[in-house]
Amino acid sequence: MTTTTDTAPVGTVLEDVPLATDADMPAASAPGVTDGADDVSLEHELQEMDAAAETLRKEGLISPAEAEEKKAEVANTRKRFRELKPEDRAAIIRRRREIGVQILTRQLAGAAVVPVAIKLNHTRLRPLFEQWWPFMNRMSINLQRFGGATYSKSELATVEAYFESALSRLEDYVDEQLRVAEALRTQREAEMRAKNDIVFEPSVTLPSLNLTVEAYSRFSMRVLGVLAKFDRTMDQFDFMVWNGIRDQTDITHKSGI
């Protein structure tokens, strides 16, 4: 890994991220192709940005006019993205993921980290990890180091409360999905075995992602936990599809976190 001396203040674009070598990068998609949840993920991000503008307005961090300006920017971004050629959209998605992977190859001087082995079996979760987690990991330590200099005390508390609330809701959602999926599998598997039906037990022999990362905060560790738990949920989905309990289209809809 490359070592950096420090991280930028909250909200700073990391323009100095070096280009990764071919060995650092994930396997490239074919031109004009994105995998799994790429386009859906970007649309979800735009929706979150729109909702965040309203939240910031309600908390008094931005004015109503600023909130409307941010919402207009989201609408313009969505329009421009949809009007792009498929290969251009794919190039944007790939670049976002490349930058995320580049951040993962760098170490942060002076930061107390916890190395974490992360393995994701399912391809639909890999773009979510590459486009989100490296940036959220860096954001979390930026808030710790520079949050007090960037925001007032009340503003920082509002920002931290927003991220805590959003992550808690996601944790609750994934907990529920795993609990329901495991219960349904247990029930239907028992029924099938009682009738002497053939029960397939599929497994993933080649994970979509398998690497060790350095987490900078408890927050980023919790995000990894959410991804890993939903990966386990999708293991249950695989069982249901193989055994005719659910259709693949149902699973695709469910996995759009």
N, C-alpha and C positions, 0 to 999 in steps of 0.2 A: 504493500500500500504506500501511497505518497503521503507525506506528513505535511500538515498545514500549521501555521503558527497560531491562528485564532480563527474565529468565525465572525461574520459580518453582523451588524446590528439587525434587529428585527425588520423584515421587509426588504432587506437589501438583496438585489439579484446577484447571484454568484457567477459573475462574468469570468472569473479567473479559473474556473474548473477546467483542468487540462483534458484534452481528448484522450479517451481510453484506448488501449491497444486492442487488437482483435481478440486477444485472449481474455480481456476483461469483459467483452461485450456478449450479450445473449445471442443466440442463433438468430440471424436476420430473417425477417419475413420476406416473402416474395414481393416485388414491387406492386404497389396498389392493393396490398392485402394487409389487414390487421387481424389479430387473433382474438377470439373470444369477446371480451367485454370492452374493447378499446373505445369504440364510438359511443357505446352506452355510458361508459365511464365519464367521457368528456361531457356528454349532455347532463349527466348527474352533477358534475362539477359546476356547470353553468347554473343549474337550478339552485345549488347550494350557495353560489355567489349572489344570486338574486335574493334568496332568503336572508343571507348574511347582511346585505345592505339594509333590509327592513329591520333586522335585529339591532344593528348599530344605530339606526335612526331612533328606535324606541328607547335605547339605552342612553341617548343623548350624546353619543360619540361623534355623530355626523349630523348635519342639518338635513331637513327634508329635501332641499334642492340638491345636496350632495348625494343623497340616497337615490333620487330620481336619475341623476347623472350616471351613477354606477349601474343602475338597472338598464339604462339605455345602452351603456357599453356592453352589458351582457347580451342584450338583444342584437346589437350589431355584430358581436363576435359570433353568436349562433348563426345569424344570417350569412355572414361571410364564410363560415366553416361549411355550411350546408351547400353553398354555391360552388365550392371548390370541386375540382375533379377528384375522383376516388383516389388516384395515385398521390395527389397533393395532400389529401386528408391523411392518407396512410403515412406520408413522409413526416407530417407534423406529429402524429402519434409516436412514430418511431423515435423522433428527436427528443420528445419528452421522456421517453423511456431510457434513451441513451444517457441523457443528463442525469437521471436518477441513478443509473448504474455507475456513472462516473463519480458521483458523490460517494457511493458506497466504497469505492476504491481508495478513498482518502481517509487518513487519520487526522484527528484534531488534537493538537498539542495542548497539554494542560487539562484535558477533559477526562473526568473519571467515567470509565465506560464498563459495560458488562457485555462480554462476547456472548452471542446467542446463535445457536444453530437453528436455522429455519428451513424446513422442508415443506413444500407445497406440492401435492400430487397433481392438482388439477390446473389445466392450462388457463381457464377463465380467471383464476386468481393471480396469475403471474403479472399481467399488466396492471392490476390494481396495486400490487406490491411495488412494482418498479416506478409507477407514476406517482405514488402517494407516500409510501413509507420513508424513503430517504429524505424527502423534503420535510415531512412532519417530524422526523427524528432531529434534523438540524433546527427546525423551528422551535422545538421544545427547549433545546439548550440556549438558543438565542433569547428566548423569553427569560430564562434563568439568569443569563449573563447581562443582558441589555434591556430587559423589560422595564426596570425601574427608571432607566435613562430615556426610554422611548415614550412611555406613557406616564400619566399621573397615577397616584396610588389607586384611586377609584377606577380609572380606566383599565389599569392592569388587572384589577380584580374582576372587572366585567369580562375582559378578554379570556382570562383563565377560566371563569365560570362558564363561558360559552363553550370552550373546548371540552371542559369536563362534562357538561350536559350532553353535548353531541356524542362523545365517546360512550357515555353511560347508556344512552338510548341504543347505540349500535351494539354494545355488549348485551343488553337485554334482548334485543332482536335475535342475535345469533344464538344466545342461550336457549331461547324458545324454539328456534328452528332445529337445533340439534336435539333438544329434548323430544320434540314431536316426531322428528325423523327416526330417532332410535326406538321410540315407543311403537311407531307404525311398523318398522322393520321387525321388531321382536314379535309383535302380534301376528303379522302376516306370515312370517317365517314359521312360527309354531303351527299355524293353520295348514300351511303347505306340507310340512313334515308329517302332520297328523293324517293327511290324505295320501301320504307316500308320493307326493309330487316331486319332480326333480327340482332341487334348489341350487342355483348357481351362486357361488361366492367369489365375485370378481375382486381383483386387487390391481393396483397400479405398480408396475415393475420398473418404470422409468419416470421418476418425479419430474414435474415441470420446472421446479426450482429446488436447489439443494446447496446452501452455502452458509457460511458463518458471517454475521454482521456484528457491528459494535453499536449497542444501544446507549444513548446519551441520557435517558431519563426513564422514570417509571411510566410516564405517559406513553412513550414510544414502545416500551415493553408491553403495555396493555394493548396497543394497536396490533403488535405481532401476535398476541394471544387471540385477538378477534379473528385475524386471518387464519391462524392455525386451527381454531375451533370450527370455522366455517368450512375449512378443507375437510375436516372430519365429517361434517354434515354432508358434504358432497360425496364422501365415501358411501354413506347410507343411500344417497340418491342413485349412485351407480348400482347398488344392490337392487333397488326398486325397478330401475329400467331393465336390468338383465332378467329379472324375474316377472316382468310384465305387470308390476304393481302400479307403476306410473309411466306416463309417456315422456319421451325426451323433451317435448315442447313444454310440458309442465315443469320439468326440472330447470330448463333454461330460464323460464319466467321466475322461478323461485330464487335462482342463484344471482339475480341482478342486484346485488348489494352495492 
